[in-house]
Amino acid sequence: MAAPNEKWLYEKTKDSIFFINILPRHDKHGAINDLMKTANHVEEGKREEFLNGDGHCATGFVVENGPDLLKILTCAHVIEHVYSATDPVSTHDCNRVFITQVLCDHSELSFRRPGQNAHPQRVYAKGRIIGISCEDDLLLIQVPREDVVDLDEICMRNHPHLTFPSTQPAAFDVCAMVSWPPLRHRTAVIGRVSHTSRSFDDLGQENPVGYRMNLMEVRIGSELGSSGAPLVNGNGKVIGMLHGGFRDAFSYFLSLNDIMLFLAHRGVVVIRKFLLLLEP
């Protein structure tokens, strides 16, 4: 595959990226603790840290851009303390015990604009979790467009949805990622696909949640808070979503198959031709 134009990939992707923060509701600590007991993989002495603080953050990207609503895909493991693969949590319980906040790229640009001092704090939009896969680390968030603001006004700029290719990635394909670790929005990196399907056993990692998906191995850098970022190919199509980085040189991504099936089963339009190849 020809080397992509990195700047073009950056420009095509950046407006679709959101910062995600999910924090516990102050009046639901008991319910969250009950969910943690059911999931039963967080030590009792460590559960308190999930009840206090500012929540857990990730990167997300737009997968559907409707006239009234945005749908944003991210990783579920920001709330993995309340679920396991064998004891999944429902979207109802997620929304009952957590507050989901999102921030768009344009709002961050305005917030950081030199001389901007009228708004000392970022203004988040509240989202609602509408889909979760506790086996595959996928979370779908819905946000009213009118709630996505640029400082004190509705953000009128475009938040384009990213699309998917009709073919699978392959080893040595060039790829790129734009993510949003805390305070470092528009973090852009280039890499290459190393292997398209690693199991957790291949990685030698503990897996207390019981995740069952295989992961694509990519020689690319990632940071805490980058999880949920899209990996795009040279045509700007999403070929994976960041699960995490376990080793110095490599990061690991949820597969195109798992992402597309998850979205299709939750009403997000993806490539029908490709889905026909995935269905048994």
N, C-alpha and C positions, 0 to 999 in steps of 0.2 A: 504494500500500500504506500502511496506517495506520502511524504512527510506533510502533515497538515500545516496550515497557516495558523500559528499559535494565537496571534492577535485576533484573528477572525473568530476562532473558537471562544476566546475570552469574551469578545463583544456579543457573541450569539448566546452565551450562557448566563452572564452576570445578572441581567435583569430578572431572571427567573429564580434567583436564589433568595431564600428567606432564613432568618435566624429564628430558631425555635427554642422556647423555654417552657418547661412543664414543671409546675411547682405544686406542693400539697396545699389543699384548702385547710385553713387553720382550724376549722370546726370539724374536720374529718380525720383527725389523727387516729382515733380509735378504729375507724373503718379501715384505714390504711394499714394499721398494725394487724388487724384481723386478716387482711389479704396477704400480708407478708408471712403470717403464721401458716396460712394455707399453702402458699408457694414453697415455704420451708427450705429456702437455700440461703437466706441471710441470717447470720448468727444473731442470737437474741441481743447480745451486747452491742451490736452494730446497727440495730434497727432505728435507734433514736436519731442518727444522723440523716436518715431519710425523711424524718418528720419535721425537722427544723432546717432553716436555711433558705436559700434562694432558688431551690429546684435544680434541675439538670437541663443542660442545653445541648443542642444539636444543630445541624444544617438541614434544610429542607429545600425542595424545588417544586415548581408548579407543574402539575400533570394535566390539569384541566382549567381552562380560563373561560368561564361562562359570563353572561351579562351581569349576573348578580352575585355569583359565588366563585371563589378560587378553591381548588383542591390541591393540597400540598402533600407530597410524599416525604417521609423521613424514616428514621430507624425507631423501632419500638424499645430498644434496650435502655433508653433513658428512664423507663419506668419498669425495668425488668425485676425490680425488687418485689413487685406485687403479682408476678405470674411465673409459671413454668410451662414447659411444653405440655405437660400432663395435667396441669391445673391452670388453664388459660383464664385471662381476665376479660370481661365483656366491655364493649364500648360504653355501655350504660354505667358500669362501675367506674370506668376511667373518667368519664365526665362528672360523675358524682363526687369523686374524691380529689381530682386534680383541676388546676387552672392551666389552660393551654394558651400561651402568648406567642405571637409571631411579629416579626419586624421585617419590612421590605428593604431592599437595597437602596431605593431612592430616599427613604426616610433617613437612613444612616448617612448618606451623602449630605443631605441638608443639615443634619445634626452636627456634622463635622465641619461644615462650611466655615472658613475663617471669618471671625467677627460675629458668628451666631451665638448670642448669649441670652436670647429671650426664652429659650427652652432648655432649662438645666437638666431635664430628664427625658429619656427616650419615651415615646408614646407607642405602646404595643397594641395590636389588635387582638381580640379574644377569638380563639378558634374553638372548634368542637371536633372531637375525635369521632370519625365515622367508620373506621375500619382498622383492624389490628390482626396480625398473625403472630402469635406467641411462639410458633415453631420456626418461623422464617425471619423474624426481626423486622417486620414491616408495619408502618403506622401511617394512616391516611387522615389528614386534617382538612376540615372545611371552614372557610372564613368568608363572611360577607364582604364584598368588595368595598362597600361604603364604610367599613370599619378599618380598612387599611389606609392609614393616614401618613401624610408627609408633613411632619411637625403638627400644625393645627388645622390642616385642610385635608380633605379626601385626596389620596394620591391618584392623580389623573394619568400618570404615565403607565405604559404598558408593562404587564407582567406575563410575558408569553409562556405558554406551556411548552415544555421540552417533549420531543417525540422520540420514537424508537425505530431501530433499523429492521429490515425484513430478513437479515442474515445474522448469524452468530459471530461473535468476536473470535479471534484466533491468536495463537502465540505470536509474539513480536509485533502485533498491531500497535501503532502509536495511539496514545490516548491522552486526555487532559481532564483536570478536575478543578472546579472553582468551589471553595468551601468558605465557611464563616465560623472559625474558632472564636471564642470570646474576645472582643475588642480588636479583631483582626479580619474585618470583612474584606471580601475579594481576594482571598488567599488562592493564588493560581499556581498549579504545578503541571508538568508534563511527565509522562512515563510510557512504559511499554507493558503489554500483557505478557506475563510469564507462563501461567498455566490457567486453563479455563475451568477446572473443577477440582478443588481440594476439599477433602472432608475435614472435620474437626480433628479426627484421629490423625490425619496427615500432619496437622499443625502441632500436635502434642500439647494442646491447650486444655485446661480444665473447662468443663462445660456443665456447670451446676444447673443451668436453666433447662438443658436438654435440647438445644437448638438442633434441628435436623437437616438444615439446608447445606448444600455444598457451596463453596466460595471460590470466586475467581481471584487468582493471585496476580498482583500487578507490582512491578518495580516502580513505586511512586511514594512520595512522602505524604504523611498525614499527621494530624494533631488531635488532641482532645477537643471535642466540639466540632470536628470535621465530619464525624459520623452522620450519615444521611445524605452526604453530598453526591451529586451525580457524576459518574464517569462517562465521558463522551468520546466517541471515535472521531476520526478526521473529518467526518461530515457533520459533526455536531449532534449526532444521535446518541441517546443514552444507552450504554451497554452494561451498566452495573450501578450499584449504589453502595457507598462505603459502609462496611460493617465495623472495621477497625484495623489498626496496625499492631501486629504482635511481634514483629521482628524489625531490625534496623532498616533493612533495604526494601521490605515489601509491605504492602497493605492488601487487605482482603475485602472483596466486594460481593454483595448479593448478586445472583445471576440474573441475566435478562429474562430467562424463563420464569423464575419465581416472581419477579417484579410484574411482568405482563399478565400472568395468570391471576395474581392478587388484585391488580387493578381491574381486569376484565370482570372478575366475579363481584366487583363492587361498583359496577356501572360506569367505569372510566373507559372511554373509547380508545382502543389500541388497534394494532394491525391485525385484521381478521385472518389474512393469509398466513401469518406467522402462528397465530393461535391454533389454527387447524393442524399445524404440524406438532403442536405440543399436546393436544388433547389425546387421551388414550383411545 
